Amino acid sequence: MKRTVFMTAIALLISAGMSAQNAAQTQTERQNRSASAVQEQTQDQYRNYGQVTSEQKQARNAEKKALKMQQKELKKQQKQMKQQEVQMNQEKIRSKSQTAVKNKGARTATPMKNAAKVSRGSRPGRK
């Protein structure tokens, strides 16, 4: 009987040790799982952070591109305005020269003022 009690006690101790060892293994497995989960979360955060920064870069690039396009359009408009001004000036010059050509045939009074006084022969009443 002592022998069976002794064997039972040893069996209980062995089973308690085995269950404790199994519990320790499951606890370390849980810790490993949780650690790997935390590591994955941090990696995802870094990935997400990288995605956010790349999205921000894309947005900044799009803004820069839009700004450049606006500047280009503004330069085009300024160039067109300058061309229109040049054309208007040329038309004014043309119209002035055309009116000057039209008025060339008309005599002005200046030649009469500057004309030399020439004797017209003898006047009546004088010899």
C-alpha positions in Angstrom: 0.0 0.0 0.0 2.8 2.3 0.8 4.2 1.5 -2.6 1.0 2.4 -4.4 0.7 5.7 -2.4 4.3 6.4 -3.2 3.8 5.6 -6.9 0.7 7.7 -7.0 2.5 10.7 -5.5 5.3 10.3 -8.0 2.8 10.1 -10.8 1.1 13.2 -9.5 4.4 15.1 -9.3 5.3 14.0 -12.8 2.0 15.0 -14.2 2.1 18.3 -12.4 5.6 19.0 -13.8 4.4 18.0 -17.3 1.4 20.3 -17.1 3.5 23.1 -15.7 5.9 22.6 -18.5 3.1 22.6 -21.0 1.7 25.8 -19.5 5.1 27.4 -19.7 5.4 26.4 -23.3 1.9 27.7 -24.2 2.7 30.9 -22.3 5.9 31.4 -24.3 4.0 30.6 -27.5 1.4 33.3 -26.6 4.2 35.8 -25.8 5.9 34.9 -29.1 2.6 35.4 -31.0 1.9 38.7 -29.3 5.4 39.9 -30.0 5.1 38.9 -33.6 1.7 40.7 -33.7 3.2 43.8 -32.3 6.1 43.6 -34.7 3.6 43.2 -37.6 1.7 46.2 -36.4 4.8 48.4 -36.2 5.8 47.2 -39.7 2.3 48.1 -40.9 2.6 51.5 -39.2 5.9 52.1 -41.0 4.4 51.0 -44.3 1.4 53.2 -43.7 3.7 56.0 -42.8 5.6 55.5 -46.0 2.4 55.4 -47.9 1.2 58.6 -46.4 4.5 60.3 -47.2 4.4 59.1 -50.8 0.8 60.2 -51.1 1.8 63.6 -49.6 4.7 63.7 -52.1 2.3 63.0 -55.0 -0.1 65.7 -53.7 2.8 68.2 -53.5 4.0 67.2 -57.0 0.5 67.7 -58.4 0.3 71.2 -56.8 3.7 72.1 -58.2 2.6 70.9 -61.6 -0.7 72.9 -61.4 1.3 76.0 -60.4 3.7 75.5 -63.3 0.8 75.1 -65.7 -0.8 78.3 -64.4 2.5 80.2 -64.8 2.8 78.9 -68.4 -0.7 80.0 -69.2 -0.1 83.4 -67.7 3.1 83.7 -69.8 1.1 82.8 -72.9 -1.5 85.4 -72.1 1.1 88.0 -71.6 2.8 87.1 -74.9 -0.5 87.4 -76.7 -1.2 90.8 -75.1 2.2 92.0 -76.2 1.5 90.8 -79.7 -1.8 92.5 -79.8 -0.2 95.7 -78.6 2.4 95.5 -81.4 -0.4 94.9 -83.9 -2.4 97.8 -82.6 0.7 100.1 -82.8 1.4 98.9 -86.4 -2.2 99.6 -87.4 -2.0 103.1 -85.9 1.2 103.8 -87.8 -0.4 102.4 -91.0 -3.5 104.5 -90.6 -1.4 107.6 -90.0 0.7 107.0 -93.0 -2.4 106.4 -95.2 -4.0 109.6 -94.0 -0.7 111.4 -94.7 -0.7 110.0 -98.2 -4.2 111.1 -98.8 -3.4 114.7 -97.7 -0.3 115.0 -99.9 -2.2 116.3 -102.9 -3.7 119.2 -101.0 -1.7 122.4 -101.0 -0.9 124.0 -97.8 -0.5 127.7 -97.2 3.1 127.5 -96.2 4.6 127.7 -99.7 2.7 130.9 -100.3 4.1 132.5 -97.2 7.7 131.5 -98.1 7.4 132.3 -101.8 9.8 134.9 -103.1 8.4 138.3 -104.0 8.9 138.7 -107.7 8.1 141.8 -109.6 5.2 141.2 -111.9 6.0 143.8 -114.3 5.0 147.4 -114.3 2.1 148.4 -112.3 -0.4 150.9 -113.4 0.4 154.3 -112.2 4.0 153.9 -112.1 6.7 154.2 -114.7 
